[in-house]
Amino acid sequence: MKLLYANDQRGTYPPSWYTASATPLAPQPELRGQERADVCIVGGGFTGLSTALHLAQAGVDVALIEAHRVGFGASGRNGGQVGSGQRQDQDVLEKRFGLEDARKFWQVAEDAKALVKSLIATHAIEARWRDGIAHADWRSKEVRDTHAYVDKLRRDYGYDHIEPMDGDGIRALIGSDRFLGGAMDWGAGHIHPLRFAFGLALAALRAGVRIFEGSEVHHISQGLVRTGKGQVNAEHIVMACNGYHGGLNRQIAARVMPINNYIIATEPLGARAQEVLTQDIAAADSKFVVNYWRLSEDRRLLFGGAESYGDRFPKDIAGLVRKPMLQIYPHLRDVKIDYAWGGTLAITPTRMPDFSRPGATLWSASGYSGHGVALATFAGKLMAEAIKGDAAGFDLMGKMQPPSFPGLGLLRSPLLSLAMRWYALRDRIGV
């Protein structure tokens, strides 16, 4: 069974807290027959919706095709954290690309956060932006490294929205004695991601975008996108599929691979929410397989963690994610889990995104590696600008293009799984 349908019912949003607390867009028609557009976009997540919106606002005729529903994939299932910087730290980028480009990459990330906030405000999207993400370190060496990085950002990048935290400081914020220190980034934030996706889709429709749902793309070639019941002829084609790319393009598939991540939502905690987070911030820890959490507007703990690397989600998602939650908050052992869901995202070997042109008028951005809320949204703006003739931003991000994953064919997924399990084991044994 294709990954598109391995864990989900066709066209049905997963039973997540996000689904339960958002008003979906009215269903859009299936693609039937032949359509023409200036640009055809494949994928209705943040990347595709942002590209469509920015192009339509510039007067471009856009058709967007989604296999399920808009916001159905990782865009509507993720932790909602809008982090600062790129997926790799600035010192890593400086060593690889040089200081000049590293500074540009930092500014891209700052502009990406600003774009999310601007879109929410401009289109009156009920995504509930809230300031603040805490980074919590498990080990003393990690605390030292984090504090040094905070100093670097303040000194070399003029970023003064972040502050180091000692053990007492981090515990006062996140209500757990498991961490030895960390940092507080007030320039980052968190949102309701599915509401954000719905808001982008509605704004795109109002700008004139034609959205086709329930329309799985089977074939893409120069100027042509084909589904089971229709096709779109377009001058430019944007591939915005991320973890659900499948075999649509071998070049992209070699560099971008799907993995699964999971989130649970507890019952409303009421006054006990203060025992988890004392402010309306989000948090993430220093594990390789990152744990991340925040409180919902109705005072539930939304806790994400654990990964898997095959096509299928585990049968007991709640039990899987409850373990790291209790490692951090053992006093929540009696709390009921009301929702548990999984999502498929995409990673690259370097954890840096893949911005590429597989053909003369074929565009792609994907592989955000868990850092996609802001970057995927900004990728849409950059692709829209490139299609309109200004490719400077897109080409800058293209410098990051990751290498291919090792292995060929059927060997690639087992090799990835083996490597990821090794790093997860290091987390468990504290290496």
N, C-alpha and C positions, 0 to 999 in steps of 0.2 A: 504493500500500500504506500502511496506517495506520502511524504512528510506533511503535505498540506492537509491530509485527512487522517493521519496516523493516530492523533490524539483528540481530534475535534469532530463534531458533527458539521456537515456542510452548511455554511452560512449562519451558524449559531454561536454567539459569543460564549466564552467559557464561564462557568458559574463562579466568578470572582467577586470580591467586594466592589471592585471597580464597576463591573457590569451592573451590580445591584444598586449602585449609587449614581448612575449616569443615565441620561435620557438619550437613547440612540437616535441617529439620523433616520429619517424615513427611508425604507428600502429603495435602492436605485435599480433601474432596469438591467436585465441581462443584455450583453452585446449580441445582437442578431443582425445578420446581413452585413452589408459593407458600409463603413464610415470613412470619412476623410477628416484629417486634422493637421494643423501645422506641427503639433507635437503630440505623440502618444506616450503615456506614462504607464508602466507596468508596476503595480503595487500601490496600495492605499494606506500605507503607514506614514510616519512623519516625513520621510524623505519625499515620497511621491506627492503627498498632499501639499507640502511646502513648495515643491517645484511647480505644481499645478497652479497654486494660488499666485505665486510671484509672476509666472508667465502670463496668466490671465489678466492680472492687474496691469501688465504692460501691453495688453491688446492682442495677445497671441491666442489662437484657437487651439484648445487643449481637450484631449480625450484621455481619461484615466480609467484603467482596467484593474479590477480587484477580484481575485478568485473567490473570496468569501465576502466579508463586509469591511468597510473602511475602519481602520484602527483594530482590526481583528488579531494581528500578530503581536510581536513584541512591543509595538508602540502602545498598545492598549493593555499590556499586562505587566509592565516593568515596575521597578521600585519608585519611579517618579523623581529620582534625585537628579538635579541639574548641577553637575559638578564643575569646578574650575579647571582650567588647563586641558591638556590632552590626556589620553589614556596613559602615556608614559610621562615621567617627570621631566622637567625642563633641563636638568643636567644631562639626562640621557639624550635628549634631542640636541643639546648643544654639542655633545661629542659626535653624534652621527651626522648632523646637518650644518653645524657651525652656529655661532651666536646670532648672526643676522637672521637666518631663517627660523631659528628657535624663537626669537622675539616675535617674528611674524606669526608663528604657530600659536604662541600665547595670545596674541591679539585676536586671532581667529576665534579662539575659545572664549575670550571676553565678549567679542561681538556676538557669538552664538548665544550666550546667556542673555545678553541684552535683547536679542531678537525674540527669544521666547517670551520675555516679559512684555515686549512691545506688542507682539501678536495677541497676547492675552488681553492687554488693555485696549488695543485698537478695535478688536472684534468682540469685546465684552464676553470673553470665554470664561466660564465658571470653573477654571482649573485650580483656583486657590493657591497662587504662588505664596510661599512662605520662605523667609530668609533663614539660612543657616544649615550647615552640615558639619557635624563633629566627626573627626577621625580619631579612632580609639586604638591604641597600641597594646599588644599583649606582652611584649618583652622590652627589657630595658634598652637594648641596642636599637630597637625600632623607635623608641621615644627619642633617643639621641639623634637618630637620622631624621625623624620628623621635625624636631626643633631646628636642626641645621637647615632643613629645606624651607621652613618658615622664614628663617633669617635670609636665605637666598632670595626668596620671592620678594620680600620687603626691600632688600638692598638692591638687587639687580633688575627687578621688574616693577618696582614701585607699587607693589600690591600690598596695601596696608589694611585689607579687610580680614586678614587671617592672624591668629594669635596662638602662641604655644600654650599648652595646658599641661600642668603636672598631674599627678595621680589624684590629688584632692579635687582639682578643678574639673577633671573629666568625670569623676564620680559624681560630683555635684550636678552635672548636666544629665548624665545618662543612668544614674541610679544603679550601677553595678560596680562591685569591687574587684572585678576580673581584670581591669585595665590599669596600666601603670602610668599612663599619660597620653598625649596626643596633640591635637590641634583643633581649633574652632574656626571655620571659614564662614564668615558672615556675608561674603560676596556670592556664595553659592546658594542654592535653594531647593525646594521640592514642590511638586505639583501633583494634581490628579491627572495621570497621563491619558486615560481614555476620554475624559471630558475635553482635554486639549485636542486630541485627534478629531473628536466630533466637531469641535469648534473650527478647526482648520478646514474640515470637509464642508461645513456649512458656509464658511467664508468663500471657499473655492466655488461652490455652486452659485452663490450670489454673484461672483465675478464672471460667471459664464462657463465654467468648466463642465463638461459632460462626464459624469461618473457612471461606470458600468460595474455592477456587482455580480457575484455569482458567475464570473466569467474567467475560467482558468485559461491562461495563455499556454499554448502548446508549441508555438514556433515564432521566432523572431529572426528576421533577416533585414537587409538594408531597405528601409522604407516600408516595411510590412510587419504587422503584428497579427497573429491568427489565433483564435480560440476555437472551441468545438463547433460554435454556431455562427461565428462572424469573423470579421477582420477589419483592421484599421490601416489605411494607407496614410503615412505621415512622413514629412521631411526629416524630422528628428524623432528618435526613440530614446526614452529614459528608462533604464532598468533600476527599479527601486524595490527589490525583492528581499534583500538582506538574507536572513536565515532560510527563507523559502525559495531560494534561487533555483535549486534543483539542477537540471542539466540544460538550462536555457542558453548558457554560454560557457564553454569549457575554460576559456582564459580566466574568467572571474571565479569559476568553481575551483580552480587550482589554488587560489589564494584565500578564498573565503569559505569557511566551513561552519555548519550549524552545531550549536550545543544547546542544552536545555537547562533552565534555571527555574526555581520554585519559590512561591510566596504563600504564607498563611496569614489569615486575619483572625484574631481572637474575638471572643464576645466583647461587647463594650466593657471597659474596665472601670468606668465611673471615677471615683476618687482615687482608685489604685493607679490610675494613669500617671500620677505624680511620682510613683515608685519606679517608673520606667524612664520617662523623659520629663524633666522639670520645666522645659520650655518647648515651644512648638517648632522643634528642629528635627532634622533627620540625622542619622548616624550610620557609620560604616566602620568596619574594623580592618585590621592589618593582615588577615588571613589571605592566602593565595586564592582560595575559593571564598570570596568576600561574603561576610554576613552584613546585611544592611537592614535598617528598620526606621520606623517613624510611627507617629500616632495619626489615625484618621480623624476626620472632623467629628465623628461620633465616639471618639476616644477608644477605638480599638488599637491594638498593636498590630501593625503590618510588618511582618518579619520575613525577609528573604534570605535564602541560603541554600546550599547544596546544588550540585550539578550532575547531569548525566550526559552521556555522549552517544547514545544510540537513538533510534527513531522514536522509541516508545517512552512515555512518562512512566514512573513507578506507580504501582497500584495504590500505595499509601503515602501520598505526598505530605499529608498532615504529620504523620509519624516521622517522616524523613526530616522535615524542617523543624519540627518541635525539638529535636535533639540539640541543635546549636542554639536555639532560643533558650532552652533551659540551662545550657552551659553558661549563658550570660545572665539570665534571670531565673535562677532556680526557685524563687518565691512564687513564680507563676505556674507551678506544677498543677494546681487545681483549676486553672483557667481553661475554659472550653474553646476549641477551635471551630469557628463558624464557617470559614471558607478556606479552601486550599486549591491552588491552581499552578499550572506550569506554563512556560512560554519558551519559544525557540528563538534564539538570537544568533548572531554570527560573530566569529572571531577570525583573526588573521594570525600568522606566526609571530609577528612583532607586536600585536595588539594595537597597531596603528591602522586607521581606516584605509580602504582601497578606493581611491578616486581614479577612474580610468576611462579610456575611450576604446572600446573593443572594435569600433568601426568608425568611419569618417563622420557619420552623424548619429552614432550610437553612444550614449552616455551612461555611466554607472557610478554609484556611490554606495558603499556597504561595508560590512565588517567593523562596526563601531566598537565591538568587544566590551559591551556593557557600559559604554560611555556615550550613548546615542541620543538621549533626549534633546539636548541642545545641539549637538553636532549634526545629527540627522536632519533636524529642522534647518540648520544653517546650510547644510549640503544642498538642500532644495533651492535656496536662494542663490548659491554659487552656480549650480547647474543652470538655473534660469538666466543668470547674467551671462554665462558662457554661450548659451544658445542664442542670446540676443547680440553676441559679438564681443563681450568683455570676459575673456577666459582667465584673467590674471589670478583671481582667487582660486578657481578650480585647478589651474596648473600648479599653483603653490602647493595645494593639498596633494596633488598628484606626485609630488616629489617623495611623499611618504610611501609610495606604492610598495606593499610588502612582497616578499618572495613567495614562491609556491610552497605549500606544505610538502613534507617528504612523503615518499611512497606513491604508488600508482594504483588506480582503480580500486579494487575491493580492499587493498591493504591500507589505504589512507585512514579510514575511520578507526580501525583497530590500533594503528600507531598513535593517533591522536588520543584515543581513550587511554592507552597505556601511559603516555606522557602526563596527561592531566591527573590520572589516578596517583602517579608518583608524587606530584606536587600536593595533592590533597592529603596523602599519607604524611608528608612532611609537616603539614599543618597539625595533624592529629598528634604526632609525636613531639612536636615543638622544636623541630630543627630550624 
